[in-house]
Amino acid sequence: MITKYQSFQQLFKRLATFHPGRRLLSARYQSSINVENLHAEQVHMEQHDLAEKPRILVTGSLGQLGTGLARVLREKYGTENLIMTDIIRPPKEVIESGPYRYADILDFKNLQELVVNCRIDWLIHFSALLSAIGEANIPLAMRVNIEGLHNVLELSRQYDLKLFVPSTIGAFGKTSPRNPTPDLTIQRPRTIYGVSKVHAELMGEYYHHRFGLDFRSLRFPGIISADTPPGGGTTDYACQVFWDALTTGRHECYLRPDTRLPMMYIDDCLRSVVEFMEVPDEQLKLRTYNIHAMSFTPEEIVEEVRKYVPHLEVKYKPDSRQEIADSWPMVFDDANARRDWNWNHEYDLSGLVKVMIEHLAKRFDKPLSMKQHHY
Ligand SMILES: NC(=O)c1ccc[n+]([C@@H]2O[C@H](COP(=O)([O-])OP(=O)(O)OC[C@H]3O[C@@H](n4cnc5c(N)ncnc54)[C@H](O)[C@@H]3O)[C@@H](O)[C@H]2O)c1
């Protein structure tokens, strides 16, 4: 009957932590309690544990966003409750940081096995081919971004998982209002990435209405981080400019200097996922929300970076990514997220540049002691 807890003594100890207000450990009570009641308590306790600490699987977790999200979620829910997965060979520090498994998003059986064996409650689906990479390999993008999504939707339906799938500014197109872009508007993107993300938003909403699936999605702006290199998106220049500023002092930008796009610092992005996943279902009026933090052009961020690295040289050489950027929102309207679940960003442009320079200066071992820094 008592499986997980080897002895009554162990179980009593655990129940006492679970019900600290109840005097379960009094000797008289211990001797009179019956095994059936104990078993019921144990089941109830395990359900409570689960409800308090979800077991989470992150797909594509070795990308720009996944590693940081795994760290944040592990701090909150416990290391063992977060399973990182991807198809690439993980660095040593990932293996040492907690559970990591191979999982190809196209292999339904393997995913099913993981969900069952690891008793997963939440699935965070980060595997994707991003905008620029997707255009360079359309058949693979269709498989990973569309077939992969079908797999996680079906798994989540079958095992009643809470499912998070990020969307993007790339889910809009030239015919959408661009400044600002509201949640509900025309969505006619012209990249395979954008089309697959609109597909994900609509399929998730369909599964929600048809099967009651707890599907949640946030449309992220371009995300800027110092931890991992960006994964082939159109907003990558806004990460690269910091690396270049602190290494060669020269940056070649593939967008025109006046190209305005919405952006966000990674800490705000990761916090948005954690906060959004915890909002009670009935509080959400939409299944997909825009979230916004700041909006800038290459020349505006370069001006801000030059406050720390005045000698930074920049050349502008627009390539195929310019056309993609020209079809994307310039500013996101995220009033619904702010109203429905209190979304708020912390980092604006000057806060972002300060924290990125601090992080990378530490990494490249460059001292930051003066007001202006000459590298
Ligand atoms: N980074 C951004 O600026 C940004 C902005 C908006 C939305 N998003 C979304 O956030 C999510 C994560 O983005 P990211 O920047 O970390 O992407 P990334 O490209 O850095 O990482 C994606 C990961 O998916 C993995 N992957 C590829 N094929 C796979 C397969 N068949 N099975 C399993 N994994 C596979 C890759 O190995 C990679 O580690 C994506 O869905 C992306 O669309 C990102």
The ligand as an SDF file (V2000), in Angstrom:
LIG
                    3D

 44 48  0  0  0  0  0  0  0  0999 V2000
   14.6870   34.6050  -30.0720 N   0  0  0  0  0  0  0  0  0  0  0  0
   13.7650   35.4750  -30.4540 C   0  0  0  0  0  0  0  0  0  0  0  0
   14.0400   36.6630  -30.6760 O   0  0  0  0  0  0  0  0  0  0  0  0
   12.3290   35.0240  -30.6010 C   0  0  0  0  0  0  0  0  0  0  0  0
   11.3450   35.9730  -30.8710 C   0  0  0  0  0  0  0  0  0  0  0  0
   10.0350   35.5570  -31.0260 C   0  0  0  0  0  0  0  0  0  0  0  0
    9.6970   34.2170  -30.8560 C   0  0  0  0  0  0  0  0  0  0  0  0
   10.6820   33.3100  -30.5870 N   0  0  0  0  0  0  0  0  0  0  0  0
   10.2930   31.9010  -30.4560 C   0  0  0  0  0  0  0  0  0  0  0  0
   10.8260   31.3550  -29.2700 O   0  0  0  0  0  0  0  0  0  0  0  0
   11.1900   29.9830  -29.4820 C   0  0  0  0  0  0  0  0  0  0  0  0
   12.6210   29.7680  -29.0860 C   0  0  0  0  0  0  0  0  0  0  0  0
   13.4280   30.6330  -29.8660 O   0  0  0  0  0  0  0  0  0  0  0  0
   15.0130   30.6200  -29.8080 P   0  0  0  0  0  0  0  0  0  0  0  0
   15.4490   31.9800  -30.1720 O   0  0  0  0  0  0  0  0  0  0  0  0
   15.4720   29.9800  -28.5530 O   0  0  0  0  0  0  0  0  0  0  0  0
   15.3130   29.6730  -31.0650 O   0  0  0  0  0  0  0  0  0  0  0  0
   16.7040   28.9470  -31.4260 P   0  0  0  0  0  0  0  0  0  0  0  0
   16.7630   28.8320  -32.9020 O   0  0  0  0  0  0  0  0  0  0  0  0
   17.8270   29.5980  -30.7140 O   0  0  0  0  0  0  0  0  0  0  0  0
   16.4640   27.5050  -30.7790 O   0  0  0  0  0  0  0  0  0  0  0  0
   15.5760   26.5770  -31.3430 C   0  0  0  0  0  0  0  0  0  0  0  0
   15.9810   25.1900  -30.9000 C   0  0  0  0  0  0  0  0  0  0  0  0
   15.1260   24.2470  -31.5580 O   0  0  0  0  0  0  0  0  0  0  0  0
   15.9080   23.0780  -31.7830 C   0  0  0  0  0  0  0  0  0  0  0  0
   15.3430   22.2330  -32.8450 N   0  0  0  0  0  0  0  0  0  0  0  0
   15.4710   22.3770  -34.1880 C   0  0  0  0  0  0  0  0  0  0  0  0
   14.9020   21.3250  -34.7950 N   0  0  0  0  0  0  0  0  0  0  0  0
   14.4150   20.5070  -33.8240 C   0  0  0  0  0  0  0  0  0  0  0  0
   13.7450   19.2590  -33.8370 C   0  0  0  0  0  0  0  0  0  0  0  0
   13.4620   18.6100  -34.9740 N   0  0  0  0  0  0  0  0  0  0  0  0
   13.3940   18.7070  -32.6540 N   0  0  0  0  0  0  0  0  0  0  0  0
   13.6890   19.3570  -31.4800 C   0  0  0  0  0  0  0  0  0  0  0  0
   14.3440   20.5120  -31.4150 N   0  0  0  0  0  0  0  0  0  0  0  0
   14.7020   21.0960  -32.5870 C   0  0  0  0  0  0  0  0  0  0  0  0
   17.2750   23.6180  -32.1670 C   0  0  0  0  0  0  0  0  0  0  0  0
   18.2770   22.6230  -31.9630 O   0  0  0  0  0  0  0  0  0  0  0  0
   17.4260   24.8190  -31.2470 C   0  0  0  0  0  0  0  0  0  0  0  0
   18.1680   24.5260  -30.0850 O   0  0  0  0  0  0  0  0  0  0  0  0
   10.9090   29.6920  -30.9560 C   0  0  0  0  0  0  0  0  0  0  0  0
    9.6690   29.0570  -31.0800 O   0  0  0  0  0  0  0  0  0  0  0  0
   10.8510   31.0560  -31.5880 C   0  0  0  0  0  0  0  0  0  0  0  0
    9.9860   31.0720  -32.6940 O   0  0  0  0  0  0  0  0  0  0  0  0
   11.9900   33.6870  -30.4420 C   0  0  0  0  0  0  0  0  0  0  0  0
  1  2  1  0
  2  3  2  0
  2  4  1  0
  4  5  1  0
  4 44  2  0
  5  6  2  0
  6  7  1  0
  7  8  2  0
  8  9  1  0
  8 44  1  0
  9 10  1  0
  9 42  1  0
 10 11  1  0
 11 12  1  0
 11 40  1  0
 12 13  1  0
 13 14  1  0
 14 15  2  0
 14 16  1  0
 14 17  1  0
 17 18  1  0
 18 19  2  0
 18 20  1  0
 18 21  1  0
 21 22  1  0
 22 23  1  0
 23 24  1  0
 23 38  1  0
 24 25  1  0
 25 26  1  0
 25 36  1  0
 26 27  1  0
 26 35  1  0
 27 28  2  0
 28 29  1  0
 29 30  1  0
 29 35  2  0
 30 31  1  0
 30 32  2  0
 32 33  1  0
 33 34  2  0
 34 35  1  0
 36 37  1  0
 36 38  1  0
 38 39  1  0
 40 41  1  0
 40 42  1  0
 42 43  1  0
M  CHG  2   8   1  16  -1
M  END
$$$$
